[in-house]
Amino acid sequence: MNRASNPDDPFPPLIPAANVLCLGVSHRTASVEVRERFAVRDAEVAEVTSRLQKAPAITEAVIVSTCNRVEFYTATPDPRQAAAAIHCLLQERLRADLEKHPGNFTGFPSEKSPFYQLDGAAAVDHLFRVASGLDSMVIGETEILGQLKKAYAAATAAHATARNLNKLFQRTFHVAKELRSTTGIARGAVSVGSAAVDLAEKILGKLDGCRVMILGAGETSELTARALRSRGVSSVIVSNRSFDRAAALATEMGGTAIHFDEWDRRFHEIDILISSTSAPHAVVTRAKLAPAMADRPTRPLFIIDLAVPRDVESSVSELENVHLYDIDSLQAIAREGLETRRREIALCEPLIARHVGEFAHWLGSGIPAIHKIA
């Protein structure tokens, strides 16, 4: 993963930026079963960021947690010590999770750890690629840029960034904008939401007669809803913990909003369930779904779970006529569109290399030493 150490890289970074660290896990290195163990929910970001800032080697921190990745970006005078502090935090979170859910994943850390560690110019290069959609499951997708901006805004609100990460993330947003305006990397690209709708079409054929329920009314759900509407779906039920958000999305779709405590009573009406809530645990359980499926013995139900942590218990797939797909099921669809953008990826390489070199030069050209944020 560390591009700085690759002798075959045609665009090697010019100067090592030794006080930027990225430690993370993504769809490239781990399954959703592993990624969900380390996801940091929006409600936890401030608390986790505060804990990171208390580590002696970490001066600034930004946490990026999406359906496809969990990454910790830090400014640090000692990347090795900062990485050790992040690993310690992850171990503590994993132990706490295992106390609540004893059957969960227990394979961290190990020699085959799914986590990658990048420092200096390699970390900068990686962030630029992430923001530009080059490291996404769906190459060229634009959702990740909004997610990075949200993560950076949360970090600044928590007073967790200063000169180094402010400069890095501002440059990152500039790089992503430049690549999208000067190359065709985002042309024809799809979002995770539209890839989910592609999957539904592969399963059911035309969707214009299908009845769909969407659980969750966040960004991914909105993108999925728009993709459904573009494929002719007109019968949509939206449920969300905030009814106002569900109502707004349902209005846009010409659908129906229901309260969150009602969704499990409407299964008899739908053909497809697309779930993308921010719940810390499964909301669609076998116990809830089994009675509903007993009432529709010959009608299949297709469930696409886009959430991390997952919204749907894996045992749900054992029920008769239930077909469950998670975020990793979109990999094959994402690969189909990759060939059409390979030429654009090649055009992005020198642009990213130039920006990596410029930022590394700024970071190593006599800028005053970074200081611990109060």
N, C-alpha and C positions, 0 to 999 in steps of 0.2 A: 504493500500500500504506500510505502514511503517513496515518492517519486524522486526525492533529492538523492537517494542512494542508487538510482537506476542508471548504470553507465550507458544504456542504449537510448535514454531519453533525448530526443532531438532538440529539446528546449530546456536545458538544465537551468535551474535558478542561479542567479548571479551571485547573491550574497546570502549566507545563512542568517535567517532572522531567529536567533536562538532563544528569544524570550516569548515566543508564541507557541502554544501547545494545543493540539486537538486530540482528545481521547474519545473514541466512540464505537458504536456498533450499528450496522445498517443491514438492509435487505441483501447486500452483497456478501455479508459475512455470517448471517444468522437467520434462522427461521423466525416467524412471528411468535412461536412459542417461547423463544429466547428473548426476543426484543421486548415483548410485553412485560417481562420481569423487571426491566430497568427503565420503563417509561416514566417520565416525570409529568404529572398532570398539571394543568394550569394553576390549580389551587395550591400546588406544592412548590412552584418555582421560586417564590420569594424565600421560603424557609430553606430549601436546598441551596440556593445561591448564597444565603447568609452563612450556612455551614461551610461552604467552600471558601468564602472570604476569610474565615477564621484560621484556615491553614496557613502556616508561616510562609510557604513558597508561592501562594496564589495572591496576586495583587488585583486582578480583574477577572470577571467570569461572565460568560454567556452560555445558557443551556438551551440547546435545540432538541425538542422532542416531538417527533411526528410519527405517522403510521409506519414510515420506512426507516427511521433512524433515531438514535439518541446520541447526541454529541455534546461534549463539554469543551468549550473554547476558553482558554485562560491566558492571561499575561503573567509571566513568571520569570524570575532570575535563574531558576533551576528546574527545567522541564522534568527531570527524573523525580525530584522530590514532589513536584506538583502532581505528576501522574500517580505516585504512590498515595497521595492524599485523596485523589478521586477514586482510586481502587478501594481505599479504606471506606469511603462513603458508600460506594456501591455494595460492598460486602455487608455493611450495617443495614442498608435498605433491603438487601436480599434476605438477611436473617430475620428482619422484622416481618417481611412478607411470608416467609416460611412458617413463622409462628402463627400467623393468621390462616395460612393455607398450606398445611403440611405436605400436600401432594404435589406442590409446584416444582418447577425446574430447580435442580440443585447443582448444576454443573459449572459453577463459577467460583473462584477462578481455577484455571487449569492450564496445562501446556497447550491445549487446543482452544484457548480462550477466543471467543469471537470478536474481542475488542481489538481495535487497531490504535496505534499511538503514532502521531505525526508531530514533529516539532520543526520550528524554524520555517524556512521557505516551503517545505512540504506541507505544513499545516495551512499556510496562506494559499498555496496552490489548490489544496483540497477544498477550502471554503469557496474560492472563486468558482470551482467546478460545480460544487453543490448549488450555489446560487444561480448558476447559469443553466441548470437542469441537465448537466452532463453526467452527473452521478445518480440521477433519479432512475427509478424503475421504468418510468415512461420518459425516455430521453427527450429533452426540450420542453417538458411541462413547466408551467409557470406558477403552480401552486406553491412550490417550495420558496420562491422569493418572498411571497407574502408571509409565509411561516417564519422565515428568517427575520423579516422586519418586525414581526410580532415578538419573537424571542429577544431581539435586541432592545425593543421598547420596554419589555418586562425587566431586562437587566438594568437599563438606565433608570427606570422607575425605582428599582431597588438600590440605586447608587452603587452598582457593581461594576461599572465601566469608567474608564478614565481615558487618558490620551491615546494609549496603544490600541485598545479594542474599539474605541470610538473611531479612530482613523481607519482601522482594519475593516470594520463593518460598513462605514461610509464608502470606502473604496470598493468593497464587495458589491454594494448596490449599484455603483457606477459601472463596474465591470459587467454585471448581468444586463444592465440596460444597453450598454454598448454592443454586447454580443447579439442581443435580440434585434438591434436596429441595423447592424452591419452584416449579419449572416442570416441564413434561413433556418437556424437551429430550432426555432419555435414554430416554423411554418408547418401546418398540418399536424402538429403535436397534439396529443390528447391529455386530459387530466386523469387522475386516478378514478374520479367519478365517471367520466365517459368510458374509461376502460371497463369499469364495472358494468355499464350498460351494454358495451360490446359483448361481455361475457353472457349477460342475460339474453341477448339476441342469439348468440351461438346455442344456447340451451333451448330457447323457446321459439326461435324464429322471429317473425314480426311481433312487435310489442304493442301495436296500436289497440289490441283488444284485451290486453292484460291489465289486471288490477294490482296496484303496487302500494306497499306501505313503506314509509321512510321513518326510521327511528333516529332522532337527533336532527337538529336544525342548524348545525355549524357550517363552516365553509365547505367541507367535503360533501355534506348533504345538499347544499345549495348547488354545487357544481353537478352533482349526480341528478338532481331534480331538473336542471336545465337540459342535461343530456337526454333524460327521459322524455321531456317535452319535445325535443327536436326529433325524436324517433316516433312521435305520434301518441305517446301515452297520455291519456286524459283523465284516467281514474286513479287518483292518488290520495292516500291518507297520510297525514303528517302528524307525528307525535313527538313532543319534546318536553323536558322538565319545565322549561319556561313556555307557557301556553302562548304568550304573545309572539314569540319567535316562530312557533309552529304555525300560528295563524298567518303571519306575514309570508312564510314560505308557501303555505297552502294557497293563499290568495294569488301569489305569483303564478302558481301552477294551475289555478282554477280547480283546486282540490278541496279536501276537507281536513280541518285540524281537530284533533282530539286531545284530551288531557292524558298525561303520561300513565295514569293508573287505569286507563281504559284500553290500551292498545292490545292487550292479550285477549280481549273479548271480541276483537274484530278479525281474528285470523280466518274465520270461515268465509270472509269476503275476498281474500287476496290470493294472488298467484305468486307474487315475488315480495320478499321482505329484504330491504336494504338498510343495514344498521350501521350507524357511525356516531355513537354517543361518546361522551367523555367520562363515562362511569368507570370507577376503579375495579369493577368486578363484572361478571357476566350478568346481563339483565334478561336475556332470553335463555331460559333453563329448560331442561327436559321435563321437569315437573309441570311447568307452565304450558308447554307446547303439547304434551302427550294428550290431554283431554280434547284440545282443539283438533288434533289430527284424527282422533277417534270419531269425530263428527263429520269428517270428510274422507272416508276410507279409500276412495278411488281418485281423489284429486291431489296431485303433487304440489308441494310447496318448495320453492327455490329461495334459499337464503344466501345473501352476499354480505359478509361481515367485513366492513372496512375499518373497524376500530382497533386500536392498540392502546391498552390491553383489549383483548377481544370481548365483544358484547355477547357472544353466543357460546354456550357450553359445547365442547366438541362432541359430547355424548348425544347431542340432538340429532346428529347424522345417523344414529342407530335406529331412529324411529322410521317406521314404514312410510315411504313416499316423501321423505324429507331429504333434500339435496343441499348440502352446506358447502359454501366456498368462502375462503378467507382472503385477506389482502395478498397473500403469496400466490393465490390462484391466478392473479392477474399477470404474472410474469410472462407467460407464453404470449398473451395478447400484446404486452409491451414490446416483446422481441420482434413481433411482426412489423412494427413501424420503424425499427432501428435501421434497417438497410437504407431506407429512403433518406436518412439523415447522416449517414456516415461521411459524406463529402462535406457537409456543414460542420461536423465535428472537427475535421482536419483544418477548416478555416478558423475555428475557434482557438486552436492550440497556440499559434504565435501571439495572438492577442492576449491570452491568459499569461503566457510566459513573459511578455513585456510588462504587464501589470505586477506580476509577482516580483520581477527584478526591481521595478520602481519602488514597490512597497518595502522590499527587503533593504534597499539602499536607504530609504527614509528611516527605517527602524535601526539601522546600524551606522548611521552617519553622525554620531555625536549628539543624538537626542538625549536630554538629561535622563538619568536613571529613573526607572519607575518606582513609585512609592506606594506603600500600603494605603488603601482607601480606608478612611475612618468608618 
